[in-house]
Amino acid sequence: MFDNHARVRVQQLFEMAEIFGFESRNRYRVLDDRQRPLAYAAEQGSGLFGTLSRQLFGHWRRFDIHLFSPERQPLLTAHHPFRWWLQRLEVSEASGRKLGAVQQRFALLHRRFNIEDERGRVLMTVASPLWRLWTFPVQRQGREVARISKRWSGGLTELFTDKDNFVVEYSDPALDNRSRSLLLMATLFIDLQYFENKAGD
């Protein structure tokens, strides 16, 4: 899916309601370096319950995110169960076959989580210190193989909305498609865990 790309960009799509502090369903587009669309992602769950859950429970809420191609073909599904502690995002292929997960880990001075395979074995780790708020280096066996970075979206955008921009750099060309896909979904996990709800702050 992303094997031929050393770097992809993830842009959150703007929702007018966010200016007024109202959390709407999150939507993203994934672009290559030439700004060509590679995929789209959208949070599922509309209706009254979904709306109330977003307003009341924020990133603790239960939700699903679907990733699909520009031709609207389903690619991946990510499920986030309701949790108060140590958040988790479970990733599956469109066929339903489990691909792996992003699992938050306890840390005092870091934002730490693991990238796991379908059996729960750790494939990669992420540990971003508090003094590097927007940078998330990804390591495998002690060596950096990728990096997820949040990019500045502009003063008013950062202040009043949740419209965030990220770059995923796959520095290790040996990363397979599963690892690249899990890192892309980890980018959405990072956004929802650490950068959502600015409008209501």
Phi, psi and omega per residue, in radians:
M1 nan -0.827 -3.122
F2 -2.145 0.330 -3.056
D3 -1.055 -0.544 -3.034
N4 -1.612 0.216 -3.062
H5 -2.164 2.150 3.075
A6 -1.383 -0.331 -3.117
R7 -2.664 2.392 3.040
V8 -2.251 2.706 3.129
R9 -1.959 2.430 3.108
V10 -2.075 2.073 -3.124
Q11 -2.055 2.217 3.051
Q12 -1.387 2.368 -3.125
L13 -1.467 2.403 -3.027
F14 -1.326 2.404 3.027
E15 -2.096 2.207 -3.074
M16 -0.980 -0.586 -3.074
A17 -1.110 -0.394 -3.098
E18 -1.154 -0.446 3.105
I19 -1.045 -0.541 -3.084
F20 -1.703 0.211 3.080
G21 1.455 0.267 -3.109
F22 -1.749 2.133 -3.119
E23 -1.455 2.049 3.086
S24 -1.824 3.066 3.141
R25 -1.073 2.381 -3.121
N26 -1.392 2.374 3.112
R27 -2.365 2.522 -3.074
Y28 -2.420 2.784 2.921
R29 -2.255 2.539 -3.128
V30 -1.932 2.202 -3.041
L31 -2.157 2.697 2.985
D32 -1.518 -3.058 -3.074
D33 -1.164 -0.308 3.112
R34 -1.714 0.265 3.111
Q35 1.163 0.404 3.077
R36 -1.562 2.380 -3.088
P37 -1.208 2.318 3.058
L38 -1.844 -0.570 -3.103
A39 -2.907 2.932 3.042
Y40 -2.295 2.644 3.088
A41 -2.321 2.495 -3.121
A42 -2.528 2.354 3.041
E43 -1.269 2.359 3.133
Q44 -1.650 2.882 3.073
G45 1.786 1.515 3.073
S46 -1.819 -2.825 -3.138
G47 1.441 3.088 -3.044
L48 -1.119 -0.767 -3.102
F49 -1.115 -0.784 3.124
G50 -1.078 -0.704 3.132
T51 -1.133 -0.827 3.139
L52 -1.119 -0.681 3.141
S53 -1.074 -0.730 3.119
R54 -1.117 -0.686 -3.101
Q55 -1.281 -0.669 -2.989
L56 -1.579 -0.639 -2.973
F57 -1.952 -0.134 3.059
G58 0.923 -2.325 -3.055
H59 -1.323 -0.072 3.063
W60 -1.398 -0.287 -2.976
R61 -1.159 2.826 3.000
R62 -1.445 2.336 3.076
F63 -2.775 2.855 3.051
D64 -2.166 2.542 3.050
I65 -2.175 2.287 3.098
H66 -1.883 2.318 3.053
L67 -1.864 2.287 -3.124
F68 -2.454 2.792 -3.080
S69 -1.321 2.922 3.057
P70 -1.030 -0.377 3.085
E71 -1.551 0.173 3.103
R72 1.218 0.433 3.045
Q73 -1.535 2.256 -3.131
P74 -1.131 2.407 -3.122
L75 -2.043 -0.948 -3.085
L76 -2.446 2.729 3.024
T77 -2.279 2.356 3.096
A78 -2.107 2.281 -3.140
H79 -1.998 2.245 3.094
H80 -1.990 1.878 3.118
P81 -1.279 2.759 3.098
F82 -1.187 2.188 3.133
R83 -2.604 2.473 2.999
W84 -1.544 -0.333 -2.913
W85 -2.489 2.363 3.090
L86 0.906 1.404 -3.043
Q87 -1.167 2.727 -3.080
R88 -2.496 2.440 3.056
L89 -2.175 2.035 -3.090
E90 -1.739 2.199 -2.991
V91 -1.958 2.323 3.116
S92 -2.307 2.727 2.993
E93 -1.271 2.895 -3.127
A94 -1.064 -0.479 3.119
S95 -1.241 -0.244 -3.093
G96 1.804 -0.182 3.137
R97 -1.227 2.249 -3.101
K98 -1.173 2.328 -3.116
L99 -1.774 -0.646 -3.111
G100 2.783 -2.781 -3.082
A101 -2.734 2.805 2.971
V102 -1.959 2.073 -3.045
Q103 -2.094 2.057 3.080
Q104 -1.194 2.483 3.124
R105 -2.086 2.676 3.127
F106 -1.181 2.353 3.091
A107 -2.791 2.487 -3.130
L108 -1.543 -0.778 -3.051
L109 -2.025 0.216 3.121
H110 -2.316 2.744 2.854
R111 -1.689 1.924 -2.948
R112 -2.190 2.352 3.004
F113 -2.740 2.830 3.141
N114 -1.899 2.613 2.932
I115 -1.787 2.048 -3.036
E116 -1.936 2.715 3.009
D117 -1.483 -3.017 -3.043
E118 -1.190 -0.287 3.122
R119 -1.746 0.072 3.139
G120 1.522 0.105 3.095
R121 -1.377 2.448 -3.068
V122 -1.329 2.113 3.075
L123 -1.606 -0.755 -3.089
M124 -2.582 2.776 3.116
T125 -2.201 2.656 3.084
V126 -2.269 2.238 3.085
A127 -2.458 1.827 -3.102
S128 -1.913 2.048 -3.131
P129 -1.206 2.728 -3.083
L130 -1.070 -0.478 -3.120
W131 -1.464 0.026 2.997
R132 -2.194 1.204 -2.929
L133 -1.062 -0.510 -2.994
W134 -1.910 0.195 -3.092
T135 -2.177 2.278 -3.080
F136 -2.254 1.548 3.108
P137 -1.241 2.464 -3.118
V138 -1.963 2.205 -3.089
Q139 -2.109 2.601 3.003
R140 -2.325 2.093 -3.110
Q141 0.953 0.741 3.061
G142 1.399 0.077 -3.116
R143 -2.113 2.362 -3.139
E144 -1.244 2.199 -3.124
V145 -2.037 -0.212 3.132
A146 -2.856 2.947 3.128
R147 -2.611 2.338 3.064
I148 -1.940 2.178 -3.072
S149 -2.271 2.361 3.002
K150 -1.515 2.375 -3.129
R151 -1.895 2.560 3.141
W152 -1.063 2.259 -3.088
S153 -1.794 0.001 -3.102
G154 1.909 2.580 -3.012
G155 -0.983 -0.951 -3.100
L156 -1.181 -0.665 3.120
T157 -1.094 -0.806 -3.139
E158 -1.139 -0.603 -3.051
L159 -1.334 -0.712 -2.939
F160 -1.917 -0.185 -3.072
T161 -2.332 3.018 3.054
D162 -1.737 0.312 -3.068
K163 -1.344 1.728 -3.049
D164 -1.916 2.692 3.113
N165 -2.204 2.359 -3.132
F166 -2.287 2.713 2.991
V167 -2.158 2.283 3.056
V168 -1.898 2.024 -3.138
E169 -1.863 2.068 3.109
Y170 -1.633 1.561 -3.038
S171 -1.318 -0.391 3.110
D172 -1.723 1.922 -3.124
P173 -1.134 -0.232 -3.136
A174 -1.421 -0.098 3.109
L175 -1.061 2.263 -3.137
D176 -1.455 3.050 -3.058
N177 -1.117 -0.615 3.106
R178 -1.064 -0.838 -3.137
S179 -1.083 -0.729 3.137
R180 -1.143 -0.695 3.124
S181 -1.164 -0.725 3.118
L182 -1.130 -0.642 3.108
L183 -1.208 -0.601 3.063
L184 -1.114 -0.774 3.110
M185 -1.211 -0.511 3.050
A186 -1.114 -0.544 3.083
T187 -1.099 -0.741 3.079
L188 -1.146 -0.671 3.084
F189 -1.034 -0.801 3.123
I190 -1.052 -0.790 -3.140
D191 -1.071 -0.807 -3.075
L192 -1.244 -0.530 -3.123
Q193 -1.421 -0.674 -2.923
Y194 -2.049 -0.238 -3.041
F195 -2.232 0.064 3.108
E196 -1.425 2.814 3.021
N197 1.237 0.417 3.054
K198 -1.144 -0.601 -3.060
A199 -1.123 -0.467 -3.125
G200 -1.673 0.008 -3.107
D201 -1.281 nan nan
